[in-house]
Amino acid sequence: MKASTLPCSSNSKLIDHFVGMGFSEEMVVKVVQENGEGNTDSILETLLTYSALETTAPVQQNPDSGNCSSDYEGSLLNDFSDFDSFSETEEIISPSSEEGRKLLHLTKMGYSEAEASVAMERCGPDSTIEELTDFICAAQIAKAADALFPLEDKKPFSNGSSHKKRRNWGYDLLLRKKKLKLEKRFDEDDDVVHLPNPMIGFGVPNEPDKITHRVLPEAALGPPYFYYENVALAPKGVWTTISRFLYDVEPEFVDSKFFCAAARKRGYVHNLPIDNRFPLLPFPPRTIHEAFPLTRKWWPSWDTRTKLNCLQTCIASARLTDKIRKALEDSDGEPLLGIQKFVLEQCRKWNLVWVGRNKVAPLEPDEVEMLLGFPRNHTRGGGISRTDRYKSLGNSFQIDTVAYHFSVLKDKFPGGINLLSLFSGIGGAEVALHRLGIPLKNVVAVEIAEVNRNILRSWWEQTNQRGTLTDIQDVQELNGDRLEQLIKNFGGFDLVVGGSPCNNLTGSNRYHRDGLEGKDSALFFDFCRILDLVKCIMNGTKSMIV
């Protein structure tokens, strides 16, 4: 039905309004009929949802290569011949409006187009990126909290029987977090976390500045020790929430560029001791040319990189690298400044290295393994595709960084350690402990991706581990009864680890590997739930409800 055929003039004006915003007339008519003309907010959100569903599928995956490619590389690289200056390059690669630039910026940060569009509509045309990310983050946290806190008349962990009593290990957790939610005040200063520069946490190897003592809140004291990782560059309020829910422990921010040749800015909330840390030896390569010496021959003087950026779950397409090659070959002598800067932008974005004259290429999976500290071929074989290898590695820990933090446990657990590894991915925590020489007595690893479970199981067998590995597919299986049985079997957990780096509150891959169909921050709240249950059970505190 067309707008002109509708009898109501107000209806026509409403449809014209949304058509003017860029939505198709057919879609607008359908949505107005579904929602009625009285609720414009509902109409807009439905239109944004339909638009997101129509537009996101084609750009997420390159079906030919199986690798992610730049969302805008096709439009950027159609013609290099007019690149006379960097300002012209910027004009070509940027969206035509301020609204478009904000939308692109937010989607590159990992937010969905629907989230970004709703935030821009609600916050107004003059809103800053910081204000928009605050709005989206608040919406995500509110949604996750609403999912976590049941209605008062519901009985958590109830099996539907009114006469059978069940242990409710999660009841106190729900009350504690509901109280935190009600007491939360969005104070401007409290929500801002100032990242240190340099980002060395309590200290890194070969740097003089070190902190060897801190005072932990009483509620955070072990056992067990806990360790949660998330990306450091999170929107305002995220780290405040993480710390608040993890016993008000302040995060330790560390960039893995101090441990390897790739940057990886992460924050860690943990109750581990911080004195007498030591690094894994031998030290891994610290620069690109140390890690990949054969690239030095082809490296142009105008590419001044010494470190790679954060390793992602996807790589640049062959189409992009080929167009870069052609653009450089067409240059007479040294490329124009605009081309140089554009190529450097793509090299930084996709971690491209020089493998020949005018030839750049993405890192191979085994090269990513080396940079992250995993053993060679850790993710190779067993029917695992190249795409899955990149995805699994991009969502993993940087071993040298994590092992530096875990090193304080070596003297504490000479006979071995019991580990609960939540969202364990390809076994970063397990590999770090093993490389430190800490025996793995009992490991319970929770990971929904079968590919990753197979990788961890293969590593466990190839390294001849003498302990017991129990893998669990879905984190929802870890309720009070299951945890109580596991703890009874081997006497409790010494360390609880969680937070796959790119799959968390603000990571760009928050819709994958969580087993909860992308419910934003659900994984973090599951970590809190399970950690509280473990502490509760190990301390002998048991709650009963009818």
C-alpha positions as CSV (number, residue, x, y, z in Angstrom):
1,M,0.0,0.0,0.0
2,K,1.3,3.4,-0.9
3,A,1.2,6.5,1.3
4,S,-1.1,8.3,-1.2
5,T,-3.8,5.6,-0.9
6,L,-4.1,6.0,2.9
7,P,-7.3,7.9,3.9
8,C,-5.7,9.6,6.9
9,S,-3.7,12.7,6.2
10,S,-1.8,12.4,9.5
11,N,-0.8,8.9,8.5
12,S,0.5,10.2,5.2
13,K,2.6,12.9,7.0
14,L,4.0,10.3,9.4
15,I,5.0,8.0,6.5
16,D,6.5,11.0,4.5
17,H,8.5,11.8,7.7
18,F,10.1,8.4,7.8
19,V,10.5,8.1,4.1
20,G,12.4,11.4,4.3
21,M,14.8,9.7,6.8
22,G,15.8,7.2,4.1
23,F,13.5,4.2,4.7
24,S,11.6,2.7,1.9
25,E,7.9,3.7,1.6
26,E,6.8,0.0,1.5
27,M,8.6,-0.8,4.7
28,V,7.3,2.4,6.5
29,V,3.7,1.6,5.6
30,K,4.1,-2.0,6.9
31,V,5.7,-0.9,10.2
32,V,3.1,1.9,10.8
33,Q,0.3,-0.6,10.3
34,E,2.0,-3.0,12.7
35,N,2.7,-0.4,15.4
36,G,0.0,2.2,14.9
37,E,0.8,5.9,14.3
38,G,0.7,6.9,17.9
39,N,4.1,5.5,18.9
40,T,6.8,7.0,16.8
41,D,9.6,5.7,18.9
42,S,8.4,2.1,18.4
43,I,8.0,2.7,14.7
44,L,11.6,4.1,14.4
45,E,13.1,1.2,16.4
46,T,11.2,-1.4,14.2
47,L,12.3,0.3,11.0
48,L,15.9,0.3,12.3
49,T,15.7,-3.4,13.2
50,Y,14.3,-4.3,9.7
51,S,17.0,-2.2,8.0
52,A,19.8,-3.8,10.1
53,L,18.5,-7.3,9.2
54,E,18.5,-6.4,5.5
55,T,21.9,-4.7,5.5
56,T,24.2,-6.6,7.8
57,A,24.3,-10.0,6.3
58,P,26.1,-9.2,3.0
59,V,29.0,-7.3,4.6
60,Q,29.9,-9.5,7.5
61,Q,31.6,-12.3,5.5
62,N,33.3,-12.6,2.2
63,P,31.9,-15.9,0.9
64,D,34.7,-16.3,-1.6
65,S,37.7,-16.0,0.7
66,G,36.1,-16.9,4.0
67,N,37.9,-13.9,5.5
68,C,36.5,-10.6,6.7
69,S,37.3,-7.6,4.6
70,S,37.0,-3.9,5.2
71,D,33.5,-2.5,5.2
72,Y,34.4,0.2,2.8
73,E,37.5,-1.1,0.9
74,G,35.6,-1.4,-2.4
75,S,34.6,2.3,-2.5
76,L,38.0,3.4,-1.2
77,L,40.1,1.7,-3.8
78,N,38.2,2.0,-7.0
79,D,40.7,4.5,-8.4
80,F,44.1,5.6,-7.0
81,S,45.0,7.8,-9.9
82,D,43.6,11.0,-8.4
83,F,45.3,10.7,-5.0
84,D,47.4,13.9,-5.2
85,S,47.2,14.7,-1.5
86,F,46.2,13.1,1.8
87,S,43.3,15.6,2.2
88,E,41.8,14.3,-1.1
89,T,42.2,10.7,0.3
90,E,40.3,11.6,3.4
91,E,37.5,13.1,1.4
92,I,37.1,9.9,-0.6
93,I,37.2,7.5,2.3
94,S,34.9,9.5,4.6
95,P,31.1,9.3,4.5
96,S,29.4,12.4,3.0
97,S,27.8,13.6,6.2
98,E,28.7,14.0,9.9
99,E,25.9,11.6,10.7
100,G,27.4,9.0,8.3
101,R,30.8,9.5,9.8
102,K,29.5,8.9,13.3
103,L,27.6,5.8,12.2
104,L,30.7,4.4,10.5
105,H,32.8,5.1,13.6
106,L,30.3,3.4,15.9
107,T,30.0,0.3,13.7
108,K,33.8,0.0,13.4
109,M,33.9,0.0,17.3
110,G,31.7,-3.1,17.1
111,Y,28.2,-1.8,17.7
112,S,25.4,-2.8,15.5
113,E,24.0,-0.4,13.0
114,A,20.6,-0.6,14.8
115,E,22.2,0.3,18.1
116,A,24.2,3.2,16.6
117,S,21.1,4.6,14.8
118,V,18.9,4.5,17.8
119,A,21.6,6.2,19.9
120,M,22.0,9.0,17.3
121,E,18.3,9.5,17.1
122,R,17.9,9.7,20.9
123,C,21.0,11.8,21.7
124,G,20.5,14.3,18.9
125,P,22.5,15.5,15.9
126,D,25.1,17.4,18.0
127,S,26.0,14.4,20.2
128,T,29.6,13.4,20.4
129,I,31.0,9.8,19.9
130,E,31.6,9.6,23.7
131,E,27.9,10.5,24.4
132,L,26.7,8.0,21.9
133,T,28.8,5.2,23.3
134,D,27.6,6.1,26.8
135,F,24.0,5.7,25.6
136,I,24.6,2.4,23.9
137,C,26.6,1.0,26.9
138,A,24.0,2.1,29.4
139,A,21.3,0.3,27.2
140,Q,23.4,-2.9,27.1
141,I,24.0,-3.0,30.8
142,A,20.4,-2.2,31.6
143,K,19.3,-5.0,29.3
144,A,21.8,-7.5,30.8
145,A,20.7,-6.5,34.3
146,D,17.1,-6.9,33.5
147,A,17.8,-10.4,32.2
148,L,19.7,-11.2,35.4
149,F,17.3,-9.8,38.0
150,P,14.0,-11.8,38.0
151,L,10.7,-10.5,39.2
152,E,10.3,-10.7,43.0
153,D,7.6,-13.4,42.8
154,K,9.8,-15.7,40.8
155,K,11.9,-18.4,42.6
156,P,15.3,-18.8,41.0
157,F,16.4,-22.3,40.2
158,S,12.8,-23.5,40.9
159,N,11.9,-26.8,39.2
160,G,8.2,-26.0,39.3
161,S,7.4,-28.1,42.3
162,S,5.9,-26.2,45.2
163,H,6.7,-28.9,47.8
164,K,10.3,-29.8,46.9
165,K,13.0,-27.7,48.5
166,R,16.1,-26.9,46.4
167,R,19.4,-25.4,47.3
168,N,19.7,-21.9,45.8
169,W,23.3,-21.0,45.4
170,G,22.5,-18.0,43.3
171,Y,19.9,-16.3,45.5
172,D,22.3,-14.2,47.5
173,L,24.1,-13.2,44.3
174,L,20.9,-11.9,42.7
175,L,20.1,-9.9,45.8
176,R,23.6,-8.4,46.0
177,K,23.5,-7.4,42.4
178,K,20.0,-6.0,42.6
179,K,21.2,-3.8,45.5
180,L,24.2,-2.7,43.4
181,K,21.8,-1.8,40.6
182,L,19.5,0.2,42.8
183,E,22.4,2.0,44.5
184,K,24.2,2.8,41.2
185,R,24.5,6.6,40.6
186,F,25.8,7.7,37.2
187,D,28.2,10.2,38.6
188,E,30.3,11.8,35.8
189,D,33.6,11.5,37.6
190,D,33.1,8.0,39.0
191,D,32.3,6.5,35.6
192,V,35.4,7.8,33.9
193,V,38.4,5.5,34.0
194,H,41.7,7.2,33.0
195,L,43.9,4.8,31.2
196,P,47.6,5.0,32.2
197,N,50.3,6.0,29.7
198,P,52.4,4.0,29.3
199,M,49.9,1.1,29.9
200,I,52.1,-1.1,32.1
201,G,49.7,-2.0,34.9
202,F,51.6,-2.7,38.2
203,G,54.8,-3.2,36.1
204,V,56.2,-5.1,33.1
205,P,59.6,-6.7,32.5
206,N,62.5,-4.4,31.8
207,E,60.6,-1.3,32.9
208,P,61.7,0.4,36.2
209,D,58.3,1.5,37.4
210,K,56.7,-1.2,39.4
211,I,54.1,-1.5,42.2
212,T,54.6,-4.4,44.6
213,H,51.8,-3.8,47.1
214,R,48.1,-3.1,47.0
215,V,45.3,-3.4,49.4
216,L,42.3,-5.5,48.2
217,P,38.8,-5.2,49.5
218,E,38.0,-7.9,52.1
219,A,35.3,-9.5,49.9
220,A,37.9,-10.0,47.1
221,L,40.3,-12.0,49.1
222,G,40.8,-15.7,48.1
223,P,40.5,-18.5,47.9
224,P,39.9,-18.8,45.1
225,Y,42.0,-16.5,43.0
226,F,40.1,-14.9,40.1
227,Y,41.2,-13.2,36.9
228,Y,39.0,-11.5,34.4
229,E,40.1,-9.8,31.2
230,N,38.4,-7.2,29.0
231,V,39.4,-4.8,26.3
232,A,40.9,-1.6,27.9
233,L,39.3,0.9,25.4
234,A,35.8,0.4,26.6
235,P,33.1,3.1,26.7
236,K,32.7,5.2,29.8
237,G,31.1,3.3,32.7
238,V,32.0,-0.2,31.6
239,W,35.1,-0.6,33.8
240,T,33.3,1.0,36.7
241,T,30.6,-1.7,36.3
242,I,33.2,-4.5,36.0
243,S,35.0,-3.4,39.1
244,R,31.8,-2.9,41.1
245,F,30.6,-6.4,40.3
246,L,34.0,-7.9,41.1
247,Y,34.2,-6.7,44.7
248,D,35.4,-3.2,43.8
249,V,38.8,-4.4,42.7
250,E,40.5,-1.8,40.5
251,P,41.6,-3.0,37.1
252,E,45.2,-3.4,36.0
253,F,45.7,-2.0,32.4
254,V,48.4,-3.6,30.3
255,D,49.4,-3.3,26.7
256,S,51.0,-6.5,25.4
257,K,53.3,-4.5,23.2
258,F,55.7,-4.7,26.2
259,F,55.7,-8.5,25.9
260,C,55.6,-9.1,22.1
261,A,55.6,-7.3,18.7
262,A,51.8,-6.6,18.7
263,A,49.8,-4.2,20.7
264,R,46.9,-5.6,22.8
265,K,45.4,-3.1,25.2
266,R,43.6,-5.0,28.0
267,G,42.4,-4.5,31.5
268,Y,42.6,-7.2,34.1
269,V,40.5,-7.4,37.3
270,H,42.1,-10.0,39.6
271,N,43.1,-10.7,43.2
272,L,46.4,-12.3,42.5
273,P,49.5,-11.1,44.4
274,I,51.6,-8.6,42.4
275,D,55.1,-8.9,43.9
276,N,57.8,-11.3,42.7
277,R,56.4,-11.6,39.2
278,F,58.7,-13.0,36.5
279,P,58.4,-13.3,32.7
280,L,58.5,-16.4,30.5
281,L,61.9,-17.1,28.9
282,P,63.2,-16.7,26.3
283,F,61.7,-13.3,25.7
284,P,59.6,-13.3,22.5
285,P,60.4,-10.9,19.6
286,R,59.5,-7.3,20.6
287,T,59.5,-5.7,17.1
288,I,58.1,-6.5,13.7
289,H,61.5,-7.0,12.2
290,E,62.6,-9.2,15.0
291,A,59.5,-11.4,14.6
292,F,59.6,-11.4,10.8
293,P,63.2,-10.7,9.7
294,L,62.6,-11.5,6.0
295,T,60.2,-8.6,5.7
296,R,63.0,-6.1,6.3
297,K,64.3,-6.4,2.7
298,W,60.9,-5.1,1.3
299,W,59.9,-2.6,4.0
300,P,59.6,0.9,2.5
301,S,61.2,3.8,4.4
302,W,57.9,5.6,4.7
303,D,56.4,2.7,6.7
304,T,57.7,3.5,10.2
305,R,55.8,0.8,12.1
306,T,57.8,-1.2,14.7
307,K,54.8,-2.8,16.3
308,L,51.6,-4.4,14.9
309,N,48.2,-3.4,16.1
310,C,45.8,-5.6,18.0
311,L,45.4,-9.0,16.3
312,Q,41.8,-9.4,15.0
313,T,39.5,-12.3,14.3
314,C,39.5,-11.5,10.6
315,I,42.0,-10.5,7.9
316,A,42.2,-8.2,4.8
317,S,40.9,-9.6,1.6
318,A,43.0,-10.5,-1.4
319,R,41.2,-7.8,-3.3
320,L,42.5,-5.1,-1.0
321,T,46.1,-6.3,-1.0
322,D,46.0,-6.6,-4.8
323,K,44.7,-3.0,-5.3
324,I,47.4,-1.7,-2.9
325,R,50.0,-3.5,-5.1
326,K,48.6,-2.0,-8.3
327,A,48.4,1.5,-6.8
328,L,52.1,1.4,-5.7
329,E,53.3,-0.1,-9.0
330,D,51.5,2.7,-10.9
331,S,53.5,5.3,-8.9
332,D,56.5,6.8,-10.7
333,G,59.2,6.4,-8.1
334,E,58.1,7.1,-4.5
335,P,54.3,7.0,-4.1
336,L,52.4,10.3,-3.6
337,L,51.9,11.3,0.0
338,G,48.2,10.6,-0.2
339,I,48.8,7.0,-1.4
340,Q,51.4,6.5,1.3
341,K,49.2,7.6,4.1
342,F,46.2,5.6,2.8
343,V,48.3,2.4,2.4
344,L,49.7,2.9,5.9
345,E,46.2,3.3,7.2
346,Q,45.2,-0.1,5.7
347,C,48.4,-1.7,6.9
348,R,47.8,-0.6,10.4
349,K,44.1,-1.6,10.3
350,W,44.7,-5.1,9.0
351,N,48.3,-5.7,10.3
352,L,49.7,-6.1,6.8
353,V,53.4,-6.8,6.4
354,W,55.7,-6.4,3.3
355,V,56.4,-9.7,1.6
356,G,57.8,-8.4,-1.7
357,R,58.3,-5.3,-3.8
358,N,55.1,-3.2,-3.4
359,K,53.4,-6.4,-2.0
360,V,51.7,-6.5,1.4
361,A,50.0,-9.6,2.9
362,P,48.1,-10.4,6.1
363,L,49.7,-12.5,8.8
364,E,49.4,-16.3,8.5
365,P,47.7,-18.2,11.3
366,D,51.0,-19.7,12.5
367,E,52.5,-16.2,12.6
368,V,49.6,-15.0,14.8
369,E,50.1,-18.0,17.1
370,M,53.8,-17.0,17.5
371,L,52.8,-13.4,18.3
372,L,50.3,-14.5,20.9
373,G,52.7,-17.0,22.6
374,F,51.0,-20.2,21.6
375,P,53.0,-23.2,20.4
376,R,53.4,-23.7,16.7
377,N,50.4,-25.4,15.0
378,H,48.3,-25.0,18.1
379,T,45.2,-24.3,16.0
380,R,46.2,-26.3,13.0
381,G,44.8,-29.7,11.8
382,G,41.8,-31.6,13.0
383,G,39.6,-30.2,10.2
384,I,39.9,-26.7,11.4
385,S,39.5,-24.1,8.7
386,R,41.8,-21.2,8.2
387,T,39.0,-18.8,9.0
388,D,38.2,-20.6,12.2
389,R,41.9,-20.4,13.2
390,Y,41.9,-16.6,12.8
391,K,38.7,-16.3,14.7
392,S,39.9,-18.5,17.6
393,L,43.2,-16.8,17.8
394,G,41.7,-13.3,17.7
395,N,39.6,-14.2,20.7
396,S,42.4,-15.5,22.8
397,F,44.8,-14.3,25.6
398,Q,48.3,-13.1,24.9
399,I,50.2,-15.8,26.7
400,D,53.3,-13.9,27.8
401,T,51.2,-11.1,29.3
402,V,48.9,-13.5,31.2
403,A,51.8,-15.8,32.3
404,Y,53.6,-12.8,33.8
405,H,50.6,-12.2,36.0
406,F,50.2,-15.9,36.8
407,S,53.9,-16.4,37.6
408,V,53.2,-15.5,41.3
409,L,51.3,-18.8,41.6
410,K,54.2,-21.1,40.9
411,D,55.6,-21.1,44.4
412,K,52.1,-21.2,45.9
413,F,51.0,-24.4,44.0
414,P,54.1,-26.5,43.5
415,G,52.0,-29.7,43.5
416,G,49.6,-28.4,40.8
417,I,46.5,-26.2,40.5
418,N,42.8,-26.7,40.1
419,L,41.5,-24.3,37.4
420,L,38.0,-23.2,36.4
421,S,38.4,-21.7,32.9
422,L,35.2,-19.9,31.7
423,F,34.9,-19.0,28.0
424,S,38.3,-20.6,27.7
425,G,38.5,-20.5,23.9
426,I,41.6,-22.3,22.8
427,G,43.1,-22.7,26.3
428,G,45.1,-19.5,26.8
429,A,45.0,-19.8,30.6
430,E,46.0,-23.5,30.5
431,V,48.9,-22.8,28.1
432,A,50.2,-20.0,30.2
433,L,50.2,-22.1,33.4
434,H,51.8,-25.0,31.6
435,R,54.6,-22.8,30.2
436,L,55.2,-21.5,33.7
437,G,55.7,-25.1,34.8
438,I,52.6,-25.2,37.1
439,P,51.1,-28.7,36.9
440,L,47.4,-28.7,35.9
441,K,45.7,-31.1,38.3
442,N,42.1,-30.6,37.5
443,V,40.8,-28.3,34.7
444,V,37.1,-27.5,34.1
445,A,36.9,-25.6,30.8
446,V,33.7,-24.0,29.6
447,E,33.6,-23.2,25.9
448,I,30.6,-23.3,23.5
449,A,32.5,-23.5,20.2
450,E,33.3,-27.1,19.3
451,V,36.3,-26.0,17.2
452,N,37.9,-24.4,20.3
453,R,37.1,-27.4,22.5
454,N,38.8,-29.7,20.0
455,I,41.9,-27.4,20.0
456,L,42.2,-27.5,23.7
457,R,41.6,-31.2,23.9
458,S,44.3,-31.8,21.3
459,W,46.8,-29.6,23.1
460,W,46.0,-31.4,26.4
461,E,46.8,-34.8,24.8
462,Q,49.9,-33.7,22.9
463,T,51.5,-32.2,26.0
464,N,50.8,-35.4,27.9
465,Q,49.0,-33.7,30.8
466,R,48.6,-35.9,33.8
467,G,45.6,-34.2,35.3
468,T,41.9,-34.4,34.4
469,L,40.3,-32.1,31.8
470,T,36.5,-31.7,32.0
471,D,35.0,-29.7,29.2
472,I,31.5,-28.2,29.4
473,Q,29.8,-26.7,26.4
474,D,27.3,-24.2,27.8
475,V,28.0,-21.9,30.8
476,Q,24.4,-22.3,31.8
477,E,25.1,-25.8,32.8
478,L,27.3,-24.6,35.7
479,N,24.6,-24.2,38.4
480,G,25.0,-24.6,42.1
481,D,24.5,-28.4,42.1
482,R,27.0,-29.0,39.3
483,L,29.6,-26.8,40.9
484,E,29.1,-28.4,44.3
485,Q,29.7,-31.8,42.8
486,L,32.9,-30.7,41.0
487,I,34.2,-29.0,44.1
488,K,33.5,-32.1,46.2
489,N,35.4,-34.2,43.7
490,F,38.7,-32.4,44.0
491,G,38.4,-30.1,46.9
492,G,37.8,-26.7,45.3
493,F,39.2,-24.4,42.6
494,D,42.4,-22.5,43.1
495,L,41.9,-20.1,40.2
496,V,38.9,-19.0,38.2
497,V,39.7,-17.3,34.9
498,G,37.3,-15.7,32.4
499,G,36.9,-13.0,29.8
500,S,37.9,-13.9,26.3
501,P,39.5,-10.6,25.2
502,C,37.3,-9.9,22.1
503,N,34.1,-11.5,23.3
504,N,32.8,-9.5,26.2
505,L,31.0,-6.3,27.2
506,T,32.4,-4.1,24.4
507,G,34.3,-6.4,22.1
508,S,33.6,-6.3,18.4
509,N,32.7,-10.0,18.4
510,R,30.2,-9.9,21.2
511,Y,27.6,-11.8,19.1
512,H,29.7,-14.9,18.8
513,R,30.7,-17.8,21.0
514,D,28.6,-16.8,24.0
515,G,25.9,-19.5,23.7
516,L,23.3,-16.8,24.7
517,E,22.5,-15.5,21.2
518,G,24.4,-12.3,21.6
519,K,22.8,-11.0,24.8
520,D,25.4,-8.3,25.1
521,S,27.2,-8.6,28.5
522,A,25.7,-11.9,29.6
523,L,29.1,-13.6,29.7
524,F,30.4,-11.1,32.2
525,F,27.4,-11.6,34.5
526,D,27.8,-15.3,34.2
527,F,31.4,-15.0,35.3
528,C,30.2,-13.0,38.4
529,R,27.5,-15.6,39.1
530,I,29.8,-18.5,38.9
531,L,32.6,-16.9,40.9
532,D,30.2,-16.0,43.7
533,L,28.8,-19.6,43.6
534,V,32.3,-21.0,43.9
535,K,33.2,-18.7,46.8
536,C,29.9,-19.5,48.5
537,I,30.3,-23.2,48.2
538,M,34.0,-23.3,49.1
539,N,33.2,-21.1,52.2
540,G,30.5,-23.5,53.3
541,T,27.7,-21.0,53.0
542,K,24.4,-22.6,51.8
543,S,21.1,-20.8,51.2
544,M,17.8,-22.6,51.2
545,I,14.5,-21.3,49.7
546,V,11.1,-23.0,49.4
